[in-house]
Amino acid sequence: MLLKTLKKFPFAVRLNSALKSRLQERRAARTLAQCQAEAKRRGIVLPDEPALIAALRARLAQRPHPAWPKRKGGLHVFMAYYLENWEFVYPRTMAPFGKVTVFDWRERGYDARKPDWIQKRSAMNAEMLAAFKAAHARQPVDAVVAYISGHNTAPETLQEMARCGAAIFNACYDDKLHMPGQIVGGRDSSPAGIAHAVDLNLTNSAESVVKYFVHGALAIFCPQGAQPDIHTPQPGGFEYDVSFVGAKYGWRPRFIAALEKRGVKIDCFGKGWPAGSISDDDVIRVFSHSRINLGMAGVAHSNRLRCIKGRDFEIPMSGGLYMTQDHPELALIYDVGQEIVTYQNEDDCAEKIKALLADPQRAEAIRSAGYRRANPGHSWETRWDRIFKLAGIIE
């Protein structure tokens, strides 16, 4: 009741957001520094790609796996995750590689947000393992592709799948802030709780790779992607000068208000904004029909702690010109300034938006270059093609 009352006061909302932001930034800096110090103490040196490939293939060689490498399209992939929002594309990302068996535990009635989750977690894991073994009996499973953490999955579940011969891959896109995590039900709730049972952990943060090695695991920088048959340019002219798609929370409304004070109108879509949430199809339409698509790279309540987002790939692949907050990891995936545009603060953002709106030829050049880089370079198929080839399970 008190929280609902406080939310009615803008000052209280801003103060709460600022406090959460500082706590999150300190936590992220502290956990990264601790992992880096531990790696130095133990003499852990991150391997180059050839060394990583050798370590991964040596690990996989110890199990009774199917005859690898197989031709692309000949795999059987078991996918474990729960559908929250973007995960609806996950099964389609595997379609080029062969047969796909999906285990979505929320679809089966399990919900990790409910108070009784820890009591039901073991039952969910038993059901997941049973589904895996049934699929494996029909056709040997080559790879488990998951989006899981210690909060929902036991390492023993993955180890049993590995004993059947499957290679285990898990993606995490929140490990800057949430790894390591809190101990819930006797296990680290972050990917740290299962990392050692995963053959190759995929992270969208280059600086987070060291965290996995400290936890006895292999990891590689491999960010999100986009799906060309979903994220595709839509016909028609521009409907919006500048748009933003995403929920209204934290520092976002203050940033949008600051831009509007500087003479930049933003059409916002998502939970909390006057226009409200829009369908997945309409999201792509907005991407395609906006002269500029605004991105915000901040993690949770912080606008200083930044990471790669799915929007970084979905917007350019949908034919949109993308402008987001600057951070070093973007330079690992784009030619910044030529394929996407970044900004430092409200003044820089407003100035660059006005310049691009006044120079449609330059805007079109960036838009086109971003699309060419994203498709096929940042497609999900390209991501998984690389990972499966590194592991030696496809030709």
LUMZARO-75372 format. One record per residue (C-alpha): residue in one letter; z, y negated, x. Coordinates in steps of 0.05 Angstrom, whole numbers, always signed. Each point is the difference from the previous one (the first is absolute). Last residue first. Example, Ala and Ser with C-alpha at 12.3 -4.5 7.8 and 13.67 -1.06 7.14 Angstrom:
# LUMZARO-75372
type:s | z:+143 | y:+21 | x:+273
type:a | z:+13 | y:+69 | x:-27
This chain:
# LUMZARO-75372
type:e | z:-824 | y:+588 | x:+607
type:i | z:+61 | y:+1 | x:-44
type:i | z:+70 | y:+25 | x:+15
type:g | z:+3 | y:-26 | x:+71
type:a | z:+60 | y:-45 | x:-10
type:l | z:-38 | y:-60 | x:+25
type:k | z:-58 | y:+20 | x:-45
type:f | z:+46 | y:+3 | x:-61
type:i | z:+28 | y:-69 | x:+17
type:r | z:-68 | y:-33 | x:+11
type:d | z:-30 | y:+28 | x:-64
type:w | z:+63 | y:-21 | x:-35
type:r | z:-8 | y:-73 | x:+17
type:t | z:-76 | y:-2 | x:-10
type:e | z:+8 | y:+33 | x:-69
type:w | z:+54 | y:-51 | x:-18
type:s | z:-50 | y:-56 | x:+13
type:h | z:+15 | y:-51 | x:+54
type:g | z:-63 | y:+6 | x:+42
type:p | z:-46 | y:+18 | x:-58
type:n | z:+2 | y:-51 | x:-30
type:a | z:+55 | y:-45 | x:+25
type:r | z:-38 | y:-29 | x:+58
type:r | z:-63 | y:-14 | x:-40
type:y | z:+41 | y:-31 | x:-57
type:g | z:+37 | y:-45 | x:+48
type:a | z:-65 | y:-23 | x:+31
type:s | z:-29 | y:-16 | x:-69
type:r | z:+61 | y:-41 | x:-22
type:i | z:+3 | y:-36 | x:+67
type:a | z:-74 | y:-20 | x:-5
type:e | z:+9 | y:-19 | x:-73
type:a | z:+57 | y:-47 | x:+16
type:r | z:-40 | y:-31 | x:+56
type:q | z:-57 | y:-13 | x:-49
type:p | z:+47 | y:-24 | x:-55
type:d | z:+29 | y:-56 | x:+44
type:a | z:+42 | y:-46 | x:-45
type:l | z:+39 | y:+59 | x:-29
type:l | z:+10 | y:+25 | x:+71
type:a | z:+28 | y:-67 | x:+24
type:k | z:+46 | y:-7 | x:-61
type:i | z:+28 | y:+70 | x:+10
type:k | z:+10 | y:-13 | x:+75
type:e | z:+40 | y:-64 | x:-12
type:a | z:+43 | y:+32 | x:-54
type:c | z:+17 | y:+60 | x:+44
type:d | z:+16 | y:-43 | x:+61
type:d | z:+45 | y:-45 | x:-41
type:e | z:+35 | y:+58 | x:-35
type:n | z:+12 | y:+40 | x:+64
type:q | z:-35 | y:+40 | x:+55
type:y | z:-66 | y:+20 | x:-32
type:t | z:-49 | y:+56 | x:+10
type:v | z:-74 | y:+8 | x:-15
type:i | z:-39 | y:+66 | x:-5
type:e | z:-64 | y:+25 | x:+33
type:q | z:-15 | y:-57 | x:+49
type:g | z:+67 | y:-36 | x:+6
type:v | z:+37 | y:+63 | x:+17
type:d | z:-46 | y:+54 | x:+27
type:y | z:+34 | y:+55 | x:-39
type:i | z:+41 | y:+63 | x:+8
type:l | z:+43 | y:-9 | x:+62
type:a | z:-1 | y:-75 | x:-8
type:l | z:+37 | y:+8 | x:-65
type:e | z:+58 | y:+31 | x:+39
type:p | z:+17 | y:-67 | x:+32
type:h | z:+20 | y:-38 | x:-63
type:d | z:-33 | y:-55 | x:-40
type:q | z:+12 | y:-6 | x:-74
type:t | z:-60 | y:+16 | x:-44
type:m | z:-70 | y:-26 | x:-17
type:y | z:-50 | y:+51 | x:-26
type:l | z:-71 | y:-15 | x:-24
type:g | z:-14 | y:+52 | x:-52
type:g | z:-55 | y:+52 | x:-3
type:s | z:+42 | y:+57 | x:-27
type:m | z:+4 | y:+29 | x:+70
type:p | z:+28 | y:-67 | x:+25
type:i | z:+54 | y:+2 | x:-55
type:e | z:+20 | y:+73 | x:+5
type:f | z:+9 | y:+0 | x:+76
type:d | z:+53 | y:-53 | x:+12
type:r | z:+23 | y:+12 | x:-72
type:g | z:+31 | y:+65 | x:+24
type:k | z:+47 | y:-41 | x:+42
type:i | z:+12 | y:-7 | x:+75
type:c | z:+69 | y:-26 | x:+17
type:r | z:+41 | y:-64 | x:+4
type:l | z:+73 | y:-19 | x:+11
type:r | z:-3 | y:-76 | x:-3
type:n | z:-15 | y:-6 | x:-75
type:s | z:+60 | y:+42 | x:-18
type:h | z:+20 | y:+24 | x:-69
type:a | z:-35 | y:+68 | x:+4
type:v | z:-46 | y:-1 | x:+62
type:g | z:-43 | y:-62 | x:+6
type:a | z:-75 | y:+8 | x:+8
type:m | z:-20 | y:-46 | x:-57
type:g | z:-74 | y:+0 | x:-19
type:l | z:-42 | y:-52 | x:-34
type:n | z:-69 | y:+19 | x:-24
type:i | z:-52 | y:-55 | x:+9
type:r | z:-64 | y:-13 | x:-39
type:s | z:+27 | y:+47 | x:-53
type:h | z:-46 | y:+44 | x:-42
type:s | z:+2 | y:+63 | x:+43
type:f | z:+76 | y:+3 | x:+8
type:v | z:+10 | y:-20 | x:-73
type:r | z:-47 | y:+56 | x:-23
type:i | z:+38 | y:+49 | x:+45
type:v | z:+65 | y:-19 | x:-34
type:d | z:-34 | y:+4 | x:-68
type:d | z:-17 | y:+73 | x:+12
type:d | z:+72 | y:+16 | x:+20
type:s | z:+25 | y:-33 | x:-63
type:i | z:+35 | y:-68 | x:-1
type:s | z:+72 | y:-20 | x:+4
type:g | z:+24 | y:-66 | x:-28
type:a | z:-41 | y:-64 | x:-8
type:p | z:+65 | y:-41 | x:-1
type:w | z:+23 | y:+33 | x:+66
type:g | z:+59 | y:+48 | x:+0
type:k | z:-38 | y:+65 | x:+11
type:g | z:-69 | y:-13 | x:+26
type:f | z:-57 | y:-50 | x:+0
type:c | z:-1 | y:-69 | x:+31
type:d | z:-56 | y:-52 | x:-4
type:i | z:+14 | y:-48 | x:+56
type:k | z:-16 | y:-75 | x:-2
type:v | z:+2 | y:-35 | x:+67
type:g | z:+19 | y:-74 | x:+0
type:r | z:+56 | y:+0 | x:+51
type:k | z:+52 | y:+5 | x:-55
type:e | z:-38 | y:+62 | x:-23
type:l | z:+8 | y:+31 | x:+68
type:a | z:+75 | y:-13 | x:-1
type:a | z:+6 | y:+31 | x:-69
type:i | z:-36 | y:+63 | x:+24
type:f | z:+48 | y:+4 | x:+60
type:r | z:+61 | y:-10 | x:-45
type:p | z:-25 | y:+54 | x:-47
type:r | z:-9 | y:+49 | x:+58
type:w | z:+67 | y:-9 | x:+34
type:g | z:+34 | y:+57 | x:-37
type:y | z:-35 | y:+24 | x:-63
type:k | z:-64 | y:-7 | x:-41
type:a | z:-38 | y:+65 | x:+4
type:g | z:-69 | y:+3 | x:+31
type:v | z:-71 | y:-24 | x:-8
type:f | z:-15 | y:-70 | x:+27
type:s | z:-62 | y:-40 | x:-16
type:v | z:-38 | y:-59 | x:+29
type:d | z:-63 | y:-32 | x:-27
type:y | z:-4 | y:+45 | x:-61
type:e | z:-57 | y:+25 | x:-44
type:f | z:-53 | y:+11 | x:+54
type:g | z:-66 | y:+29 | x:-21
type:g | z:-18 | y:+69 | x:-26
type:p | z:-4 | y:+71 | x:+25
type:q | z:+62 | y:+35 | x:+26
type:p | z:+9 | y:+18 | x:+73
type:t | z:+30 | y:+69 | x:+9
type:h | z:+72 | y:+22 | x:+8
type:i | z:-3 | y:+63 | x:-42
type:d | z:-59 | y:+39 | x:+29
type:p | z:+13 | y:-32 | x:+67
type:q | z:+74 | y:+23 | x:+3
type:a | z:+45 | y:-43 | x:+44
type:g | z:+41 | y:+14 | x:+61
type:q | z:+73 | y:+0 | x:+22
type:p | z:+20 | y:-4 | x:+72
type:c | z:-5 | y:+52 | x:+56
type:f | z:+43 | y:-15 | x:+61
type:i | z:+19 | y:+68 | x:+24
type:a | z:+63 | y:+43 | x:-1
type:l | z:+29 | y:+63 | x:+32
type:a | z:+73 | y:+16 | x:-14
type:g | z:+67 | y:+8 | x:+34
type:h | z:+36 | y:-57 | x:-35
type:v | z:-11 | y:-46 | x:+61
type:f | z:-74 | y:+17 | x:-5
type:y | z:+0 | y:-22 | x:-72
type:k | z:+32 | y:-67 | x:+14
type:v | z:-49 | y:-13 | x:+57
type:v | z:-58 | y:-2 | x:-49
type:s | z:+33 | y:-59 | x:-37
type:e | z:-32 | y:-54 | x:+43
type:a | z:-70 | y:+22 | x:-21
type:s | z:+20 | y:-8 | x:-73
type:n | z:-44 | y:+34 | x:-53
type:t | z:+32 | y:+67 | x:+16
type:l | z:-27 | y:+71 | x:-1
type:n | z:+46 | y:+58 | x:+20
type:l | z:-33 | y:+60 | x:+32
type:d | z:+28 | y:+71 | x:-1
type:v | z:+56 | y:-17 | x:-49
type:a | z:+66 | y:+38 | x:+5
type:h | z:+26 | y:-49 | x:+52
type:a | z:-14 | y:-59 | x:-46
type:i | z:+40 | y:+28 | x:-59
type:g | z:+64 | y:-42 | x:-3
type:a | z:-31 | y:-55 | x:+43
type:p | z:-50 | y:-11 | x:-57
type:s | z:+57 | y:-37 | x:-35
type:s | z:+56 | y:+29 | x:-42
type:d | z:+38 | y:+27 | x:+59
type:r | z:+33 | y:+63 | x:-26
type:g | z:+69 | y:+20 | x:-26
type:g | z:-13 | y:-18 | x:-73
type:v | z:-21 | y:-70 | x:+20
type:i | z:+8 | y:-24 | x:+72
type:q | z:-30 | y:-70 | x:+3
type:g | z:-65 | y:-13 | x:+36
type:p | z:-30 | y:+4 | x:+68
type:m | z:-51 | y:-26 | x:-15
type:h | z:-4 | y:-44 | x:-62
type:l | z:-20 | y:-68 | x:+26
type:k | z:-58 | y:+12 | x:+48
type:d | z:-8 | y:+70 | x:-29
type:d | z:-29 | y:-21 | x:-67
type:y | z:-71 | y:+28 | x:+3
type:c | z:+16 | y:+72 | x:+14
type:a | z:-52 | y:+55 | x:+2
type:n | z:+14 | y:+74 | x:+10
type:f | z:-44 | y:+55 | x:+30
type:i | z:+20 | y:+74 | x:+4
type:a | z:-48 | y:+52 | x:+27
type:a | z:+3 | y:+63 | x:-42
type:g | z:+12 | y:+70 | x:+29
type:c | z:+49 | y:+32 | x:-48
type:r | z:+56 | y:-17 | x:+49
type:a | z:-22 | y:-73 | x:-8
type:m | z:+13 | y:+4 | x:-74
type:e | z:+70 | y:+27 | x:+15
type:q | z:+12 | y:-56 | x:+49
type:l | z:-20 | y:-51 | x:-53
type:t | z:+51 | y:+25 | x:-50
type:e | z:+52 | y:+6 | x:+55
type:p | z:-9 | y:-74 | x:+15
type:a | z:+25 | y:-15 | x:-70
type:t | z:-40 | y:-48 | x:-43
type:n | z:+20 | y:-57 | x:-47
type:h | z:+44 | y:-48 | x:+38
type:g | z:-23 | y:+28 | x:+67
type:s | z:-68 | y:-30 | x:-12
type:i | z:-66 | y:+15 | x:-33
type:y | z:-73 | y:-20 | x:-3
type:a | z:-31 | y:+67 | x:+17
type:v | z:-62 | y:+35 | x:+25
type:v | z:+14 | y:+75 | x:+10
type:a | z:-58 | y:+31 | x:+38
type:d | z:-37 | y:+65 | x:+6
type:v | z:+25 | y:+35 | x:-62
type:p | z:-23 | y:+72 | x:-6
type:q | z:-36 | y:+11 | x:-66
type:r | z:+30 | y:+30 | x:-63
type:a | z:+64 | y:+22 | x:+36
type:h | z:+6 | y:-69 | x:+32
type:a | z:-3 | y:-33 | x:-68
type:a | z:+56 | y:+44 | x:-25
type:k | z:+39 | y:-12 | x:+64
type:f | z:-7 | y:-75 | x:-7
type:a | z:+21 | y:+0 | x:-73
type:a | z:+61 | y:+41 | x:+18
type:l | z:+17 | y:-48 | x:+56
type:m | z:-5 | y:-60 | x:-46
type:e | z:+42 | y:+36 | x:-53
type:a | z:+54 | y:+15 | x:+51
type:n | z:-3 | y:-72 | x:+24
type:m | z:+8 | y:-25 | x:-71
type:a | z:+59 | y:+46 | x:-12
type:s | z:+32 | y:-25 | x:+64
type:r | z:-8 | y:-72 | x:-22
type:k | z:+31 | y:+10 | x:-69
type:q | z:+73 | y:-14 | x:+20
type:i | z:-22 | y:-56 | x:+46
type:w | z:-41 | y:-31 | x:-56
type:d | z:+55 | y:-2 | x:-52
type:p | z:+5 | y:-76 | x:+0
type:k | z:-74 | y:-9 | x:-14
type:r | z:-48 | y:-35 | x:+48
type:a | z:-22 | y:+65 | x:+33
type:d | z:-34 | y:+22 | x:-65
type:y | z:-19 | y:+72 | x:-12
type:g | z:-37 | y:+16 | x:-65
type:r | z:-59 | y:+40 | x:+26
type:e | z:-45 | y:-62 | x:+3
type:r | z:+54 | y:-31 | x:+43
type:w | z:-7 | y:+59 | x:+47
type:d | z:-73 | y:-12 | x:+15
type:f | z:-25 | y:+64 | x:+33
type:v | z:-75 | y:-2 | x:+9
type:t | z:-47 | y:+56 | x:+23
type:v | z:-65 | y:-24 | x:+33
type:k | z:-59 | y:+43 | x:+19
type:g | z:-46 | y:-29 | x:+53
type:f | z:-2 | y:-58 | x:+50
type:p | z:-41 | y:-50 | x:-39
type:a | z:+49 | y:+3 | x:-58
type:m | z:+61 | y:-19 | x:+42
type:t | z:+0 | y:-74 | x:-15
type:r | z:-11 | y:+15 | x:-73
type:p | z:+67 | y:+35 | x:-4
type:y | z:+34 | y:-63 | x:+27
type:v | z:-32 | y:-53 | x:-44
type:f | z:+56 | y:+2 | x:-52
type:e | z:+47 | y:-14 | x:+57
type:w | z:-11 | y:-76 | x:-8
type:n | z:+53 | y:-5 | x:-55
type:e | z:+62 | y:+45 | x:-4
type:l | z:-28 | y:+71 | x:-2
type:y | z:+43 | y:+49 | x:+38
type:y | z:-21 | y:+36 | x:+63
type:a | z:-20 | y:+68 | x:+27
type:m | z:-73 | y:+18 | x:+13
type:f | z:-21 | y:+71 | x:+19
type:v | z:-68 | y:+0 | x:+35
type:h | z:-47 | y:+60 | x:+2
type:l | z:-55 | y:-14 | x:+51
type:g | z:-74 | y:+16 | x:-2
type:g | z:-28 | y:-68 | x:-14
type:k | z:-6 | y:-19 | x:+73
type:r | z:-16 | y:+63 | x:+37
type:k | z:+60 | y:+38 | x:+25
type:p | z:+34 | y:-6 | x:+68
type:w | z:+41 | y:+42 | x:-8
type:a | z:+7 | y:+72 | x:-24
type:p | z:+61 | y:-2 | x:-45
type:h | z:+69 | y:-13 | x:+31
type:p | z:+49 | y:+51 | x:+24
type:r | z:+45 | y:-49 | x:+37
type:q | z:+10 | y:-19 | x:+74
type:a | z:-69 | y:-31 | x:+8
type:l | z:+21 | y:-57 | x:-45
type:r | z:+51 | y:-26 | x:+50
type:a | z:-49 | y:+6 | x:+58
type:r | z:-52 | y:-37 | x:-42
type:l | z:+48 | y:-57 | x:-12
type:a | z:+22 | y:-6 | x:+72
type:a | z:-72 | y:+2 | x:+26
type:i | z:-23 | y:-51 | x:-51
type:l | z:+58 | y:-46 | x:+19
type:a | z:-18 | y:+6 | x:+74
type:p | z:-72 | y:-18 | x:-15
type:e | z:+22 | y:-59 | x:-44
type:d | z:+48 | y:-32 | x:+50
type:p | z:+71 | y:+24 | x:-1
type:l | z:+61 | y:-43 | x:-16
type:v | z:+49 | y:+6 | x:+57
type:i | z:+69 | y:+28 | x:-15
type:g | z:+46 | y:-6 | x:+61
type:r | z:+63 | y:+16 | x:-39
type:r | z:+32 | y:-68 | x:+12
type:k | z:-66 | y:-36 | x:-11
type:a | z:-12 | y:+35 | x:-66
type:e | z:+72 | y:-15 | x:-21
type:a | z:-10 | y:-74 | x:+16
type:q | z:-65 | y:-3 | x:-39
type:c | z:+33 | y:+35 | x:-59
type:q | z:+59 | y:-48 | x:+1
type:a | z:-46 | y:-60 | x:+5
type:l | z:-40 | y:+24 | x:-60
type:t | z:+63 | y:+12 | x:-41
type:r | z:+28 | y:-69 | x:+17
type:a | z:-64 | y:-39 | x:-13
type:a | z:-10 | y:+34 | x:-68
type:r | z:+73 | y:-10 | x:-20
type:r | z:+0 | y:-72 | x:+20
type:e | z:-64 | y:-14 | x:-39
type:q | z:+27 | y:+37 | x:-61
type:l | z:+66 | y:-38 | x:+1
type:r | z:-36 | y:-67 | x:+8
type:s | z:-47 | y:+14 | x:-58
type:k | z:+56 | y:+25 | x:-46
type:l | z:+38 | y:-64 | x:+12
type:a | z:-61 | y:-43 | x:-13
type:s | z:-16 | y:+37 | x:-64
type:n | z:+70 | y:-7 | x:-27
type:l | z:+1 | y:-74 | x:+18
type:r | z:-67 | y:-11 | x:-34
type:v | z:+23 | y:+36 | x:-64
type:a | z:+66 | y:-37 | x:-1
type:f | z:-37 | y:-67 | x:+7
type:p | z:-48 | y:+19 | x:-56
type:f | z:+56 | y:+14 | x:-50
type:k | z:-17 | y:+51 | x:-55
type:k | z:+5 | y:+57 | x:+50
type:l | z:+75 | y:-15 | x:+6
type:t | z:+11 | y:+21 | x:-72
type:k | z:-37 | y:+66 | x:+9
type:l | z:+41 | y:+14 | x:+62
type:l | z:+65 | y:-15 | x:-36
type:m | z:-18 | y:+48 | x:-57
